[in-house]
Amino acid sequence: MMRRIIPVENGSLTISLELDGVRVQAIPGESLAGMMFARGVGIFRWTSGGKPRAPYCAMGTCFECRVEVRRVGQEPVVARACMTPVEDGMVVNTVAPREKL
């Protein structure tokens, strides 16, 4: 598992969001992909053919890290996890509906 440079044990440095139905802590400013890797998530989405996908380029060009994101008071959208910063109250699902991908 990838380690964070800043530990999340210090509650004053963290925010809370939901990842696949589980409440998790994240560090403000880190990307969704960084937070997910630190938690041991290795599959971010599935192709229409059933193959697992995860970040490849980590700079927003490959689109392999797409996840479904719902911000407080907004409809869900598909976003690139490597380019999306965590937000307090955000809801993230790794398996977005295939028709949206």
Backbone as ProteinMPNN parsed JSONL, in Angstrom:
{"seq_chain_A": "MMRRIIPVENGSLTISLELDGVRVQAIPGESLAGMMFARGVGIFRWTSGGKPRAPYCAMGTCFECRVEVRRVGQEPVVARACMTPVEDGMVVNTVAPREKL", "coords_chain_A": {"N_chain_A": [[0.843, -1.166, 0.0], [0.496, 2.235, -0.788], [2.098, 4.837, 0.972], [1.147, 7.787, 2.757], [2.55, 11.081, 2.791], [1.848, 12.905, 4.733], [0.424, 11.997, 7.736], [-2.915, 10.713, 8.353], [-3.893, 10.593, 10.866], [-4.053, 12.803, 12.509], [-6.725, 14.49, 13.28], [-7.357, 17.184, 12.795], [-6.305, 17.789, 10.381], [-7.777, 16.602, 8.41], [-10.48, 15.784, 6.12], [-13.832, 14.581, 5.607], [-15.247, 12.091, 3.575], [-17.187, 9.998, 1.348], [-16.449, 6.794, 0.14], [-17.26, 4.428, -2.062], [-19.478, 3.759, -0.418], [-18.386, 3.766, 2.126], [-17.373, 5.675, 4.88], [-14.619, 7.776, 4.812], [-11.427, 9.263, 5.649], [-9.638, 12.072, 4.425], [-6.92, 14.044, 3.14], [-6.993, 17.49, 2.898], [-6.666, 18.923, -0.322], [-5.365, 16.772, -1.545], [-5.501, 14.515, -4.348], [-8.318, 12.617, -5.602], [-7.43, 10.173, -6.635], [-4.928, 9.865, -5.347], [-5.771, 9.658, -2.659], [-7.31, 7.33, -2.874], [-5.416, 5.392, -3.73], [-3.777, 5.421, -1.446], [-5.487, 4.175, 0.312], [-5.481, 1.634, -0.632], [-6.974, 1.0, -2.876], [-7.217, -0.512, -5.959], [-8.588, -0.829, -8.311], [-10.341, 1.283, -10.325], [-12.383, 1.54, -12.159], [-14.404, -0.351, -14.543], [-14.068, -1.737, -17.792], [-16.319, -1.815, -20.653], [-16.082, -4.357, -21.56], [-15.493, -5.766, -19.309], [-12.968, -5.547, -18.141], [-10.59, -4.612, -15.628], [-9.691, -1.271, -14.619], [-7.318, 1.319, -13.829], [-5.565, 4.298, -12.691], [-3.282, 5.391, -15.17], [-1.63, 7.327, -16.479], [-1.648, 9.428, -14.642], [-1.906, 12.153, -14.994], [-4.095, 13.141, -16.231], [-4.56, 12.621, -18.975], [-5.102, 10.041, -19.97], [-7.571, 9.07, -19.077], [-8.228, 6.746, -17.68], [-8.772, 6.613, -15.012], [-11.365, 7.224, -14.307], [-14.1, 7.979, -12.205], [-17.244, 7.919, -10.46], [-18.565, 10.864, -9.177], [-20.169, 12.649, -6.63], [-20.942, 15.755, -5.574], [-21.797, 17.778, -2.728], [-25.127, 18.687, -2.877], [-25.275, 18.497, -5.658], [-25.73, 16.849, -8.879], [-24.577, 13.518, -9.741], [-21.418, 13.141, -11.418], [-19.089, 12.025, -13.922], [-15.71, 11.838, -13.278], [-12.171, 12.502, -13.602], [-10.117, 10.848, -11.476], [-7.465, 11.411, -10.875], [-7.21, 14.092, -11.344], [-8.996, 15.396, -9.763], [-9.603, 17.115, -6.846], [-10.049, 16.097, -3.423], [-13.08, 16.656, -1.556], [-14.847, 17.88, 1.246], [-17.552, 15.945, 2.336], [-18.038, 14.844, -0.153], [-19.142, 12.252, -2.392], [-17.969, 9.265, -3.631], [-17.879, 6.844, -6.156], [-16.463, 3.906, -7.345], [-17.285, 2.254, -9.388], [-18.8, 3.389, -11.865], [-21.902, 3.846, -13.624], [-21.946, 2.092, -16.678], [-22.913, 3.269, -19.059], [-22.385, 5.928, -18.722], [-19.686, 6.167, -18.888]], "CA_chain_A": [[0.0, 0.0, 0.0], [1.236, 3.49, -0.849], [2.04, 5.625, 2.2], [1.0, 9.232, 2.634], [3.613, 11.859, 3.409], [1.23, 13.465, 5.929], [-0.491, 10.996, 8.29], [-4.294, 11.171, 8.537], [-4.296, 10.397, 12.257], [-4.321, 14.108, 13.101], [-8.058, 14.849, 12.805], [-7.462, 18.573, 12.373], [-5.815, 17.909, 9.013], [-8.536, 15.753, 7.508], [-11.883, 15.999, 5.796], [-14.551, 13.317, 5.537], [-16.024, 11.839, 2.371], [-17.634, 8.613, 1.227], [-15.851, 6.048, -0.961], [-17.967, 3.154, -2.225], [-20.352, 3.505, 0.717], [-17.642, 3.766, 3.383], [-16.884, 6.994, 5.287], [-13.159, 7.775, 4.894], [-10.771, 10.537, 5.903], [-8.698, 12.47, 3.377], [-6.153, 15.248, 3.42], [-7.376, 18.556, 1.969], [-5.701, 19.198, -1.383], [-4.908, 15.589, -2.27], [-6.416, 14.079, -5.396], [-9.072, 11.394, -5.309], [-6.569, 9.023, -6.935], [-3.962, 9.734, -4.255], [-6.48, 9.151, -1.487], [-7.725, 5.955, -3.139], [-4.213, 4.56, -3.685], [-3.35, 5.326, -0.05], [-6.401, 3.251, 0.962], [-5.321, 0.307, -1.22], [-7.884, 0.768, -4.005], [-6.442, -0.79, -7.162], [-9.466, -0.805, -9.482], [-11.147, 2.495, -10.281], [-13.556, 1.331, -13.015], [-14.366, -1.544, -15.388], [-14.418, -1.461, -19.186], [-17.561, -2.479, -21.06], [-15.732, -5.763, -21.748], [-15.261, -6.388, -18.017], [-11.564, -5.471, -17.712], [-10.371, -3.583, -14.603], [-8.881, -0.118, -14.995], [-6.795, 2.179, -12.769], [-4.777, 5.369, -13.307], [-2.121, 5.0, -15.967], [-0.722, 8.464, -16.691], [-1.698, 10.273, -13.45], [-1.873, 13.583, -15.331], [-5.355, 13.526, -16.849], [-4.698, 12.416, -20.414], [-5.522, 8.684, -20.37], [-8.963, 8.884, -18.664], [-8.434, 5.415, -17.106], [-9.09, 6.725, -13.582], [-12.697, 7.817, -14.148], [-14.963, 7.527, -11.117], [-18.457, 8.718, -10.312], [-18.416, 11.798, -8.064], [-21.315, 13.498, -6.298], [-20.64, 16.81, -4.605], [-22.95, 18.181, -1.931], [-26.124, 19.481, -3.585], [-25.149, 18.393, -7.113], [-25.932, 15.547, -9.508], [-23.316, 12.8, -9.968], [-20.699, 13.316, -12.681], [-17.911, 11.172, -14.071], [-14.539, 12.707, -13.179], [-10.852, 11.855, -13.563], [-9.688, 10.839, -10.076], [-6.126, 11.994, -10.734], [-7.304, 15.543, -11.517], [-10.074, 15.901, -8.923], [-9.25, 17.172, -5.43], [-11.064, 15.651, -2.471], [-13.896, 17.706, -0.951], [-15.619, 17.433, 2.393], [-18.916, 15.545, 2.005], [-18.086, 14.255, -1.488], [-19.449, 10.825, -2.476], [-17.224, 8.722, -4.768], [-18.126, 5.438, -6.467], [-15.474, 3.445, -8.313], [-17.918, 1.572, -10.511], [-19.844, 4.252, -12.41], [-22.708, 3.173, -14.655], [-21.179, 1.977, -17.922], [-23.371, 4.17, -20.109], [-21.821, 7.258, -18.475], [-18.248, 6.139, -19.15]], "C_chain_A": [[0.893, 1.236, 0.0], [1.037, 4.279, 0.442], [1.855, 7.096, 1.886], [2.192, 9.91, 3.296], [3.113, 12.443, 4.722], [0.27, 12.414, 6.488], [-1.892, 11.58, 8.482], [-4.771, 11.008, 9.974], [-4.638, 11.713, 12.948], [-5.628, 14.632, 12.526], [-8.195, 16.273, 12.319], [-7.01, 18.768, 10.923], [-6.673, 17.158, 8.003], [-9.941, 16.279, 7.234], [-12.523, 14.622, 5.663], [-15.332, 13.237, 4.225], [-16.39, 10.367, 2.322], [-17.019, 7.99, -0.018], [-16.5, 4.68, -1.014], [-18.765, 2.776, -0.981], [-19.687, 3.506, 2.074], [-17.14, 5.178, 3.67], [-15.374, 6.899, 5.489], [-12.658, 9.188, 5.185], [-9.78, 10.811, 4.777], [-8.009, 13.755, 3.794], [-6.572, 16.319, 2.419], [-6.27, 18.83, 0.95], [-5.209, 17.978, -2.123], [-5.947, 15.205, -3.317], [-7.198, 12.858, -4.929], [-8.197, 10.169, -5.546], [-5.544, 8.794, -5.829], [-4.584, 9.155, -3.009], [-6.851, 7.683, -1.675], [-6.536, 4.996, -3.125], [-3.742, 4.362, -2.249], [-4.236, 4.361, 0.734], [-6.337, 1.85, 0.349], [-6.271, -0.005, -2.36], [-7.047, 0.602, -5.268], [-7.258, -0.792, -8.434], [-10.383, 0.404, -9.336], [-12.422, 2.362, -11.109], [-13.364, 0.033, -13.789], [-14.713, -1.123, -16.815], [-15.727, -2.153, -19.512], [-17.327, -3.964, -21.301], [-15.382, -6.481, -20.454], [-13.819, -6.362, -17.527], [-11.389, -4.357, -16.673], [-9.455, -2.482, -15.114], [-8.48, 0.671, -13.757], [-5.98, 3.279, -13.442], [-3.545, 4.823, -14.024], [-1.136, 6.163, -16.063], [-0.606, 9.368, -15.461], [-1.556, 11.76, -13.763], [-3.068, 13.999, -16.178], [-5.523, 13.27, -18.325], [-5.251, 11.05, -20.81], [-6.974, 8.374, -20.029], [-9.249, 7.487, -18.089], [-8.894, 5.464, -15.656], [-10.484, 7.29, -13.323], [-13.485, 7.147, -13.02], [-16.211, 8.406, -11.108], [-18.344, 9.56, -9.045], [-19.718, 12.575, -7.878], [-20.878, 14.473, -5.224], [-21.923, 17.203, -3.9], [-23.855, 19.086, -2.76], [-26.061, 19.409, -5.095], [-25.447, 16.983, -7.591], [-24.582, 14.857, -9.687], [-22.737, 13.112, -11.35], [-19.574, 12.301, -12.728], [-16.703, 12.099, -14.136], [-13.267, 11.873, -13.203], [-10.329, 11.976, -12.134], [-8.33, 11.498, -9.888], [-6.155, 13.515, -10.793], [-8.32, 16.185, -10.579], [-9.641, 15.919, -7.462], [-10.395, 16.686, -4.553], [-11.813, 16.863, -1.922], [-14.668, 17.103, 0.205], [-17.046, 17.12, 1.957], [-19.082, 14.918, 0.633], [-18.421, 12.768, -1.39], [-18.811, 10.298, -3.758], [-17.563, 7.243, -4.922], [-17.165, 5.012, -7.565], [-16.095, 2.761, -9.515], [-19.089, 2.425, -10.982], [-20.66, 3.476, -13.43], [-21.994, 3.208, -16.005], [-21.625, 2.957, -19.002], [-22.839, 5.595, -19.915], [-20.337, 7.311, -18.788], [-18.011, 6.277, -20.626]], "O_chain_A": [[1.911, 1.284, 0.692], [-0.082, 4.372, 0.945], [2.347, 7.593, 0.873], [2.773, 9.38, 4.243], [3.846, 12.479, 5.71], [-0.627, 11.976, 5.767], [-2.048, 12.774, 8.738], [-5.94, 11.26, 10.267], [-5.439, 11.726, 13.883], [-5.651, 15.159, 11.414], [-9.071, 16.555, 11.5], [-7.301, 19.796, 10.311], [-6.306, 17.092, 6.829], [-10.5, 17.081, 7.983], [-11.822, 13.612, 5.614], [-15.991, 14.195, 3.821], [-15.951, 9.583, 3.163], [-17.059, 8.576, -1.1], [-16.313, 3.863, -0.113], [-18.74, 1.626, -0.541], [-20.352, 3.272, 3.084], [-16.545, 5.812, 2.798], [-14.897, 6.049, 6.242], [-13.373, 10.172, 4.992], [-9.161, 9.89, 4.243], [-8.468, 14.46, 4.693], [-6.514, 16.086, 1.212], [-5.097, 18.953, 1.305], [-4.68, 18.108, -3.228], [-7.126, 15.531, -3.185], [-6.801, 12.162, -3.995], [-8.216, 9.229, -4.75], [-5.317, 7.656, -5.419], [-4.012, 8.273, -2.37], [-6.723, 6.883, -0.748], [-6.632, 3.902, -2.567], [-3.35, 3.257, -1.873], [-3.785, 3.784, 1.723], [-7.077, 0.964, 0.777], [-6.37, -1.159, -2.776], [-6.255, 1.481, -5.608], [-6.695, -0.759, -9.528], [-11.107, 0.532, -8.349], [-13.431, 2.997, -10.801], [-12.313, -0.603, -13.711], [-15.558, -0.252, -17.02], [-16.199, -2.987, -18.739], [-18.272, -4.752, -21.253], [-15.018, -7.657, -20.472], [-13.477, -7.083, -16.589], [-11.971, -3.282, -16.816], [-8.563, -2.721, -15.928], [-9.203, 0.695, -12.761], [-5.727, 3.204, -14.644], [-2.867, 3.917, -13.538], [0.048, 6.006, -15.766], [0.427, 10.007, -15.262], [-1.136, 12.54, -12.909], [-3.067, 15.076, -16.774], [-6.54, 13.664, -18.896], [-5.82, 10.917, -21.893], [-7.561, 7.485, -20.645], [-10.411, 7.088, -18.021], [-9.36, 4.456, -15.124], [-10.754, 7.783, -12.228], [-13.525, 5.922, -12.904], [-16.223, 9.497, -11.679], [-18.062, 9.035, -7.968], [-20.292, 13.091, -8.837], [-20.498, 14.084, -4.12], [-23.016, 16.982, -4.422], [-23.42, 20.114, -3.279], [-26.735, 20.19, -5.766], [-25.42, 16.035, -6.806], [-23.553, 15.526, -9.775], [-23.471, 13.318, -12.316], [-19.154, 11.779, -11.696], [-16.667, 13.029, -14.942], [-13.281, 10.689, -12.867], [-10.123, 13.084, -11.639], [-8.074, 12.087, -8.838], [-5.215, 14.163, -10.335], [-8.487, 17.405, -10.601], [-9.344, 14.87, -6.892], [-11.566, 16.845, -4.898], [-11.258, 17.958, -1.831], [-15.091, 15.949, 0.147], [-17.682, 17.932, 1.285], [-20.186, 14.494, 0.291], [-18.037, 12.101, -0.43], [-19.074, 10.815, -4.844], [-17.54, 6.485, -3.952], [-17.06, 5.676, -8.596], [-15.468, 2.701, -10.572], [-20.227, 2.219, -10.56], [-20.15, 2.536, -14.04], [-21.493, 4.255, -16.416], [-20.799, 3.429, -19.783], [-22.847, 6.385, -20.858], [-19.782, 8.399, -18.94], [-16.862, 6.277, -21.069]]}, "name": "protein", "num_of_chains": 1, "seq": "MMRRIIPVENGSLTISLELDGVRVQAIPGESLAGMMFARGVGIFRWTSGGKPRAPYCAMGTCFECRVEVRRVGQEPVVARACMTPVEDGMVVNTVAPREKL"}
